């Protein structure tokens, strides 16, 4: 028996092959990224496919899929922290080159309400204190139209250019369209109100007059959420003073303007000096209480301007602009954090990476974090990471960019069933593209989204060509999946697409839905007949899906899907469905109870009893009794379908059939109502 496995790692493959052969594997073929690196050099990243002939004992116990073998070889032979995975496949497509664009930050967000993310790119404009940002609308096939340009009205205090201004995206005036907010002055906020077609009106400006005169909104840090549940998006910004930094919440007025400020945290800082004070603002719901929380990453520098240490402050919100400041994470060096629900439990998690490895911090309901770390097998600098389930195994994965002296790679961290443990997959960044290193030492961030509306998460990045132009590359996900393909995502930036139930033919009803939201989703909930029957956190960014099969009694039922965001903002879809009776009569005289079945668990206290009977002579009546108490009588037919009210708990349901001669037939079942 021969099998192929992939080897990703540092150092000499020759040593790895020695370990394989000494373990009983016969190497019959090697394919990889260069004989010199493969066979001789230590300290270089190696990527190879190796064909091995398995020793007979392993053949006998590993008559399994090749991905299982890959896990065994990785863990047993090479000692790598990896597990069995399906590797996603991508078709690389490029958009037309854009001359003269030197990009900064890239965001994926649906600006024209077609359900497909577009790209918004902050431009570095050398020597220009009023640079531009560019909007690339998605074509729907993974590529993008040429950009529309928008000029900044101003730049933050102390920003001498070149450099991009951070952006926050949300519906700031309540018209259902995505808007863009940014810091553009000493105490000014600028909002570009979206028209819903991918274009924007002239910017609106707000001046926050309550900010002390010795503070200014430096560095442009900004984040958004509905922190007080009034349906209006608020902003979080940072005021930089001579000896401290203050984090402010700016309550949204619902019309695109801001005027008030609520200080929520003060940390040491020295103006907007690098490596001092607040470096990042992140929003999430880290304890899953339905209130938006704030992550404030504050650093303390040392005399030569280098980074000293980072203190992540997690501010747990109370839903009314109040926050509990905690410092549950210790960090000895400055790193860049990202936020998302990695393990699908509805609580936001944090993750960061550098040359030392990947650190994951899983949010817990007790307002603490579970820390896991995985050592890196690469050197060089890393970008931040983006999150999605790229290989359709139900676990959210990560993708980042790293580079060494000669090459740039996309590194996929494919989640396993163990928290904090990932398997690696690597893609070469196209040779025509140069992904620059930023001032912070990181390379450009790959963004994720469903750029061709097939339900699968794709990735996109921008790179410079040798001619000085910029080109957008998209990795269109071509992995054959099952979870993704059950239901298309909505053709809108916000809403729920109900795929099932549609036509119900039996007592077991399939529920499938997908959702888009304007903020990161926490979960999708299913409610039927006034009771919550399910809550699932299959989410990434503002996307989510739900799938379940649940038995129901005959009759018409009323359901609602809710999509819940990190600030408990909702998208919802109401629906009805009817379960047919279809209960057959017994072949001989007697009673047949179709619902509830014996031992059934019913998520309702109004229970539909579905039964049929065969009687001799003429029917007099059918009766339903619950725990010895008569609840219903039917005199016209032996096909009985009746809703009876019960209290929560386990009950005995008895159905009697009586003919005009007084002869009685009966059947009973026990079921639990919740």
C-alpha positions in Angstrom: 0.0 0.0 0.0 1.3 3.5 -1.0 0.0 6.8 0.2 0.9 10.5 -0.3 1.4 12.9 2.5 2.4 16.5 2.8 5.3 17.6 4.8 5.5 21.3 5.9 8.3 22.2 8.2 11.6 23.8 9.0 14.9 22.2 8.5 16.3 19.4 6.4 13.7 17.1 4.8 16.6 14.6 4.6 16.4 14.2 8.4 12.6 13.9 8.2 12.9 11.2 5.5 15.4 9.4 7.7 12.9 9.4 10.5 10.3 8.1 8.2 12.4 5.3 6.8 13.7 4.3 10.3 10.0 4.0 11.3 9.4 1.4 8.6 8.2 3.6 5.8 9.7 3.0 2.3 10.1 6.3 0.4 9.2 5.8 -3.3 8.8 9.4 -4.5 9.6 13.0 -3.5 8.1 16.1 -5.0 8.8 19.6 -3.5 9.9 23.1 -3.8 13.6 22.6 -4.7 16.2 19.9 -4.3 18.6 22.1 -2.4 16.2 23.1 0.3 14.6 19.7 0.3 17.7 17.6 0.8 20.5 19.7 2.3 19.7 22.9 4.0 18.7 23.4 7.6 16.7 26.4 8.7 14.7 26.8 5.5 11.0 26.4 5.1 10.3 23.1 3.3 7.2 22.1 1.4 7.1 18.6 -0.1 4.9 15.7 -1.1 6.3 12.3 -0.2 5.0 8.9 -1.4 5.6 6.1 1.1 5.0 2.4 1.1 3.5 1.5 4.5 4.8 -1.3 6.6 2.3 -4.1 6.9 1.2 -3.4 10.6 0.3 0.1 9.7 -1.4 -1.0 6.5 -3.7 -3.2 8.6 -4.7 -0.5 11.0 -4.8 2.5 8.6 -7.2 1.4 5.9 -8.5 4.9 6.1 -8.6 8.1 4.0 -5.3 9.8 3.1 -5.8 12.7 5.4 -5.8 10.3 8.4 -2.4 9.0 7.2 -1.1 12.6 7.0 -2.0 13.1 10.6 -0.3 9.9 11.7 2.9 10.7 9.8 3.0 14.3 11.1 2.4 13.4 14.7 4.2 10.1 14.8 7.2 10.6 12.6 7.8 14.3 12.4 6.5 15.3 15.8 4.4 18.1 14.4 1.3 19.4 16.2 -1.2 18.6 13.4 -4.3 16.5 12.9 -6.2 15.1 10.0 -7.6 17.7 7.7 -9.3 18.3 4.3 -7.1 20.8 2.5 -9.1 23.6 0.8 -8.4 24.2 -2.9 -8.4 27.7 -4.5 -8.6 29.1 -8.0 -6.4 32.2 -8.1 -8.0 35.0 -10.1 -6.7 38.5 -10.6 -8.4 41.8 -11.3 -7.2 44.5 -13.7 -4.1 46.4 -12.5 -4.5 49.9 -11.0 -1.6 52.2 -11.8 -0.3 54.5 -9.1 -2.2 53.0 -6.2 0.0 52.3 -3.2 -2.4 50.7 -0.8 -2.5 50.7 3.0 -5.3 48.8 4.8 -7.8 46.7 3.0 -11.4 46.0 4.2 -14.0 43.6 2.8 -17.5 45.0 3.2 -20.7 44.9 1.1 -21.3 48.5 0.0 -23.9 48.0 -2.7 -26.3 45.7 -0.9 -25.9 42.7 -3.3 -24.7 40.2 -0.6 -21.1 40.1 -2.0 -18.3 41.9 -0.2 -16.5 44.8 -1.9 -13.0 46.1 -1.2 -12.2 49.4 0.5 -8.6 50.3 0.4 -6.8 53.0 2.3 -4.1 54.5 0.1 -0.6 55.6 1.1 -0.1 58.8 -0.9 3.6 59.8 -0.8 4.0 63.5 0.2 0.3 64.1 0.2 -1.4 65.2 3.4 -4.8 64.5 1.9 -4.6 61.0 0.5 -7.4 59.0 -1.0 -9.3 55.8 -0.3 -10.4 53.5 -3.1 -13.6 51.4 -3.5 -13.5 48.3 -5.6 -17.0 46.9 -6.2 -17.2 43.1 -6.6 -18.2 41.6 -9.9 -19.5 38.4 -8.3 -17.0 36.1 -9.9 -14.1 36.8 -7.5 -12.8 39.8 -9.4 -13.4 43.5 -8.9 -14.2 46.6 -11.0 -11.7 49.4 -11.2 -11.7 51.7 -8.2 -13.8 54.8 -7.4 -11.7 57.4 -5.5 -12.6 59.5 -2.5 -10.4 62.1 -1.0 -10.0 62.5 2.8 -11.2 65.8 4.0 -8.3 65.9 6.6 -6.0 63.7 8.5 -5.6 63.1 12.2 -3.5 65.5 14.3 0.2 64.7 14.1 -0.1 62.6 10.9 2.4 64.0 8.4 1.8 61.4 5.8 2.1 59.2 4.0 -0.2 56.7 5.7 -3.8 55.4 5.7 -6.5 56.5 8.2 -8.3 53.6 10.0 -11.9 53.2 9.2 -15.0 51.9 10.9 -18.0 50.6 9.0 -21.7 50.6 10.1 -25.1 52.1 9.4 -24.7 55.4 11.3 -27.8 57.1 10.0 -30.3 54.2 10.1 -31.1 54.0 6.4 -29.9 50.4 6.0 -26.7 51.3 4.0 -23.1 50.9 5.0 -21.3 54.1 6.0 -17.7 54.8 6.7 -16.5 56.7 9.8 -13.0 57.9 10.5 -11.0 60.3 12.7 -9.9 63.3 10.6 -8.9 66.1 12.9 -7.9 67.1 16.5 -11.4 66.3 17.8 -13.3 65.6 14.5 -15.1 62.6 13.2 -15.9 62.3 9.5 -18.7 60.1 8.2 -19.2 59.2 4.5 -22.8 58.2 4.2 -23.4 55.3 1.8 -26.1 55.5 -0.8 -26.5 51.7 -1.0 -25.1 51.4 -4.5 -21.4 51.5 -3.6 -21.1 55.3 -3.7 -21.1 57.9 -0.9 -22.4 61.5 -0.4 -20.1 64.3 0.6 -18.7 63.7 4.1 -20.4 64.9 7.2 -18.3 66.2 10.1 -18.8 66.1 13.8 -16.7 68.0 16.3 -16.5 66.6 19.8 -16.3 69.7 21.9 -16.0 68.0 25.3 -12.5 66.6 24.7 -9.9 68.5 26.9 -7.8 71.0 25.0 -4.6 69.1 25.6 -6.0 66.0 24.0 -6.4 65.1 20.3 -7.6 62.1 18.3 -4.2 60.9 17.2 -3.4 57.8 15.1 -7.0 57.6 14.0 -7.9 54.6 16.1 -11.6 53.9 15.8 -14.1 51.1 16.4 -17.9 50.8 16.3 -20.7 48.9 18.0 -24.1 49.7 19.6 -22.9 49.9 23.2 -26.2 51.0 24.8 -28.8 49.0 22.8 -30.6 52.0 21.4 -30.3 50.8 17.8 -27.8 53.6 17.0 -24.2 52.7 16.2 -21.6 54.3 18.5 -17.9 54.9 18.1 -14.9 54.2 20.3 -11.9 56.5 19.8 -8.8 57.5 21.7 -7.8 61.0 23.0 -4.0 61.4 23.2 -2.7 63.7 25.9 0.8 64.7 27.1 0.9 62.0 29.8 -2.1 59.7 29.3 -4.4 58.3 26.7 -8.2 58.3 27.2 -10.6 55.9 25.5 -14.0 57.5 24.7 -17.3 56.2 23.6 -19.0 58.7 21.2 -22.8 57.9 21.4 -24.4 57.8 17.9 -27.2 60.2 17.3 -28.7 58.0 14.5 -28.2 60.6 11.8 -24.6 60.2 11.1 -23.5 62.8 13.6 -21.7 62.6 17.0 -21.4 65.3 19.7 -21.0 63.7 23.1 -18.2 61.8 24.7 -18.1 59.2 27.5 -14.6 58.4 28.9 -14.3 54.7 29.8 -10.5 54.1 30.3 -7.4 56.0 31.0 -3.9 54.5 30.5 -0.4 56.0 30.6 0.8 57.5 27.4 3.0 60.1 25.9 1.0 61.8 23.2 0.7 59.6 20.1 4.3 58.4 20.5 5.0 55.0 19.0 4.9 52.1 21.4 3.2 54.3 24.2 -0.4 54.1 25.1 -3.3 52.7 23.1 -2.3 50.7 20.0 -5.5 49.0 19.1 -9.3 49.1 19.6 -11.3 45.9 19.2 -15.0 45.1 19.7 -16.6 41.8 20.6 -18.8 40.0 23.1 -16.2 38.1 25.1 -18.6 36.7 27.7 -21.6 36.2 25.5 -23.9 38.3 27.7 -25.4 40.2 24.7 -23.5 43.5 25.5 -20.7 44.8 23.3 -17.3 44.7 24.9 -14.2 46.6 24.1 -10.6 45.4 23.8 -8.0 48.1 24.4 -4.4 47.1 23.6 -2.1 49.5 25.5 1.7 49.4 25.4 4.5 50.9 27.5 7.6 51.8 25.6 11.2 52.1 26.7 13.7 54.9 26.2 15.0 54.1 22.7 11.4 54.0 21.2 11.2 50.2 21.0 8.3 48.3 22.4 8.4 47.3 26.0 5.3 45.4 27.0 1.6 45.2 26.0 -1.3 45.1 28.4 -4.6 44.0 26.8 -7.5 45.7 28.7 -10.8 43.9 28.2 -13.7 46.2 29.0 -16.8 44.2 29.6 -19.9 46.3 28.7 -23.1 46.6 30.8 -25.2 47.7 27.8 -25.4 51.4 29.0 -21.9 52.8 28.3 -20.6 51.3 31.6 -17.6 48.9 31.5 -15.7 46.7 33.8 -12.0 47.0 33.2 -10.1 43.7 33.4 -6.5 42.7 32.4 -6.9 38.9 32.1 -4.2 38.5 29.5 -0.5 39.0 30.2 1.8 39.8 27.3 5.5 40.6 27.4 5.9 42.0 23.9 3.9 44.1 21.6 1.8 42.1 19.2 -1.2 42.8 17.0 -4.5 41.1 18.1 -7.5 40.1 16.1 -11.0 39.1 17.3 -13.5 36.4 16.3 -15.3 33.4 17.6 -12.8 30.7 16.9 -14.5 27.7 18.6 -18.2 28.5 17.8 -19.4 29.0 21.4 -20.9 32.5 20.9 -18.1 34.2 22.8 -15.5 36.3 21.0 -11.9 35.1 21.2 -8.6 36.8 20.6 -5.6 35.6 18.6 -2.2 37.0 17.7 0.9 35.7 15.9 4.5 36.6 15.5 7.7 34.8 14.7 7.3 32.9 18.0 4.0 31.3 17.1 0.3 31.6 17.3 -1.4 32.6 20.6 -5.2 32.0 21.0 -7.3 33.3 23.9 -10.7 31.7 24.1 -13.3 33.9 25.8 -15.1 32.4 28.9 -18.3 33.3 30.5 -16.5 34.1 33.8 -14.8 37.0 32.1 -11.5 35.2 31.8 -9.7 33.6 28.9 -8.3 30.2 28.1 -4.8 30.6 26.6 -3.3 28.2 24.1 -0.1 28.6 22.1 1.4 26.8 19.1 5.0 27.3 18.1 5.7 28.5 14.6 7.8 26.6 12.2 8.4 29.7 10.1 10.7 32.7 10.6 10.1 36.1 9.2 7.4 38.6 9.7 3.6 37.8 9.9 0.6 39.8 9.0 -2.5 39.8 11.2 -4.8 36.8 10.6 -8.3 36.6 9.2 -10.8 34.0 10.2 -13.2 31.6 8.4 -14.0 27.9 8.0 -12.0 27.4 4.8 -12.2 23.6 4.6 -15.8 23.0 5.7 -15.1 20.9 8.8 -17.2 23.1 11.2 -14.1 24.7 12.8 -13.0 28.3 12.1 -9.5 28.5 10.6 -7.0 31.4 10.2 -5.1 32.7 7.3 -2.1 35.1 7.4 0.9 36.1 5.3 4.5 35.5 6.1 7.7 36.0 4.2 11.3 35.1 4.4 14.3 36.6 2.5 13.1 35.5 -0.9 9.4 34.5 -0.9 6.0 35.4 0.5 3.5 32.8 1.6 -0.2 32.6 2.6 -0.3 30.4 5.7 -3.5 28.7 6.6 -4.0 27.5 10.2 -6.6 24.7 9.8 -8.3 24.1 13.2 -8.4 20.7 14.7 -10.7 19.3 17.3 -8.3 20.5 20.0 -8.5 24.1 21.1 -5.5 26.1 20.1 -4.1 23.4 17.8 -3.9 23.9 14.0 -2.5 22.2 11.0 -0.7 24.2 8.4 -1.3 24.7 4.7 0.7 27.0 2.6 0.1 28.9 -0.6 2.7 30.9 -2.6 1.8 34.6 -3.2 2.0 35.2 -6.9 5.5 36.1 -8.1 4.2 39.3 -9.8 3.0 40.7 -6.5 5.1 42.3 -3.8 3.5 42.4 -0.4 5.2 45.2 1.5 6.2 45.3 5.1 4.5 48.0 7.0 5.9 50.4 9.7 4.9 47.9 12.4 6.9 45.1 10.8 3.9 43.2 9.6 2.9 42.4 6.0 -0.4 43.2 4.4 -3.5 41.5 5.9 -5.5 39.1 3.6 -9.2 39.7 3.9 -11.9 37.0 3.7 -15.4 37.0 2.2 -17.6 35.1 -0.2 -16.5 37.0 -3.3 -18.4 34.9 -5.8 -21.6 34.1 -3.7 -21.2 30.4 -3.6 -21.4 30.1 0.2 -17.7 29.4 0.6 -15.2 31.7 2.2 -12.6 33.1 -0.2 -9.6 35.3 0.5 -8.3 38.4 -1.2 -5.1 40.5 -1.0 -3.6 43.4 -2.8 0.0 43.4 -4.1 2.3 45.6 -6.1 3.5 44.6 -9.5 7.0 45.2 -10.8 5.6 48.0 -13.0 4.4 49.9 -9.9 0.7 49.1 -10.2 -1.5 47.3 -7.7 -3.5 44.2 -8.5 -6.2 42.4 -6.4 -5.7 38.7 -6.2 -8.6 36.5 -5.0 -8.4 32.9 -4.0 -11.8 31.5 -5.0 -12.5 28.5 -2.7 -13.2 25.4 -4.8 -13.3 22.9 -2.0 -16.2 20.4 -2.3 -18.2 21.1 0.9 -21.4 20.0 2.5 -22.1 22.5 5.3 -21.6 25.5 3.1 -23.7 24.4 0.2 -26.9 23.7 2.1 -28.2 27.2 1.8 -27.2 30.3 -0.2 -26.4 33.5 1.7 -28.8 36.4 1.3 -28.5 38.7 -1.7 -28.3 41.6 0.6 -25.8 43.0 3.1 -28.3 42.4 5.9 -30.9 39.8 6.4 -31.8 36.1 6.6 -32.3 33.6 3.7 -34.7 30.9 4.8 -34.0 27.7 2.8 -36.1 25.4 4.9 -38.7 24.5 6.0 -40.5 24.9 2.7 -42.7 21.9 1.9 -43.0 19.6 5.0 -43.9 15.9 4.2 -43.4 14.2 7.5 -43.1 14.8 11.3 -39.3 15.5 11.1 -38.8 19.1 9.8 -35.5 20.3 8.4 -34.4 23.9 9.3 -31.7 25.6 7.2 -30.9 29.3 7.0 -28.1 31.7 6.5 -27.6 35.3 7.6 -25.7 38.5 6.8 -25.4 41.3 9.4 -23.7 44.7 9.5 -21.6 43.6 12.5 -20.0 40.3 13.6 -22.7 37.7 14.3 -22.7 35.8 17.6 -25.4 33.2 16.7 -28.5 32.3 14.8 -31.5 31.2 16.9 -34.6 29.2 15.9 -37.9 29.9 17.7 -41.0 27.9 17.0 -44.4 28.5 18.6 -42.9 30.9 21.2 -40.1 28.6 22.3 -36.4 28.7 21.5 -35.5 25.3 19.9 -31.9 26.0 18.9 -29.0 28.3 19.0 -25.9 27.8 16.8 -22.7 29.9 16.4 -21.6 28.8 12.9 -20.4 32.4 12.3 -17.5 34.3 10.7 -17.4 38.1 10.5 -21.0 39.1 9.7 -21.9 35.7 8.2 -23.6 32.7 9.8 -25.6 29.6 9.0 -28.0 27.3 10.9 -29.0 23.7 10.3 -31.1 21.3 12.4 -33.8 18.5 12.1 -36.5 18.5 14.7 -39.7 16.4 15.0 -43.1 18.1 15.2 -46.7 17.1 15.7 -49.3 17.7 13.0 -50.7 21.2 12.5 -49.5 24.7 11.6 -46.5 26.1 13.4 -45.1 29.6 13.6 -41.3 30.1 13.5 -38.7 32.8 13.5 -35.0 32.8 12.8 -33.0 35.5 14.7 -29.4 36.5 13.8 -27.8 38.1 16.9 -24.8 40.4 16.6 -22.1 41.3 19.2 -24.3 44.2 20.3 -27.4 42.0 20.2 -28.7 43.8 17.1 -31.0 41.5 15.3 -31.9 40.3 11.8 -34.9 38.1 11.7 -37.2 36.2 9.4 -40.7 34.9 10.3 -42.3 31.9 8.7 -45.0 29.2 9.1 -45.0 25.6 8.2 -47.7 22.8 8.4 -47.0 19.2 9.4 -49.5 16.9 7.8 -51.3 14.3 9.8 -50.7 11.2 7.8 -51.4 8.9 10.7 -52.6 5.5 9.4 -55.3 3.4 11.1 -54.2 0.0 12.4 -55.0 -3.1 10.3 -57.1 -4.6 13.0 -59.4 -3.0 15.6 -57.4 -0.8 17.9 -55.8 2.6 18.3 -52.5 3.8 16.6 -50.9 6.9 18.2 -48.5 8.6 15.8 -47.6 11.5 17.9 -46.2 12.0 20.5 -44.1 8.9 20.2 -43.1 7.0 23.3 -40.2 8.8 25.0 -40.5 11.9 22.8 -39.1 15.2 24.0 -41.4 18.0 22.9 -40.3 21.7 23.0 -43.8 23.0 23.7 -46.5 22.8 26.3 -49.2 22.8 23.6 -48.9 19.2 22.4 -50.6 17.9 19.3 -51.9 14.4 19.7 -52.1 12.6 16.4 -53.9 9.2 16.3 -56.1 7.0 14.2 -58.3 4.0 15.1 -60.1 1.0 13.5 -63.3 0.1 15.2 -66.0 -2.5 14.6 -69.5 -1.2 14.2 -70.1 2.6 14.3 -67.8 5.1 16.0 -69.3 6.9 19.0 -66.3 9.0 20.0 -62.5 9.4 20.2 -61.0 10.8 23.4 -57.6 12.1 24.5 -56.7 11.8 28.2 -53.5 13.1 29.8 -52.5 11.7 33.2 -56.0 10.4 33.7 -57.8 13.6 32.9 -59.9 13.9 29.7 -58.7 16.7 27.4 -60.5 16.3 24.1 -63.4 14.4 22.5 -63.9 13.8 18.7 -67.2 12.2 17.4 -67.0 12.6 13.6 -63.9 10.6 12.6 -61.4 8.1 13.8 -58.5 10.3 12.4 -57.8 12.5 15.5 -55.5 15.5 15.6 -55.9 17.7 18.7 -53.7 20.2 20.6 -53.8 19.8 24.4 -52.2 22.0 27.0 -49.9 20.4 29.5 -47.4 21.6 32.1 -43.7 21.0 31.6 -42.7 17.4 32.5 -43.4 13.8 31.6 -47.0 12.8 30.9 -49.0 9.8 29.9 -51.1 10.4 26.8 -54.0 7.9 26.3 -56.3 7.8 23.3 -59.6 5.9 23.5 -61.9 4.8 20.6 -65.5 3.8 21.6 -68.2 2.4 19.3 -71.9 2.8 19.7 -72.1 -0.6 21.4 -69.8 0.7 24.2 -66.8 -1.4 23.1 -63.5 0.4 23.9 -60.0 0.3 22.4 -57.1 2.3 23.6 -53.4 3.0 23.3 -51.0 5.0 25.5 -47.6 6.7 25.2 -45.3 8.7 27.5 -43.6 11.9 26.4 -41.9 14.9 28.0 -42.9 18.5 27.4 -40.3 21.2 28.0 
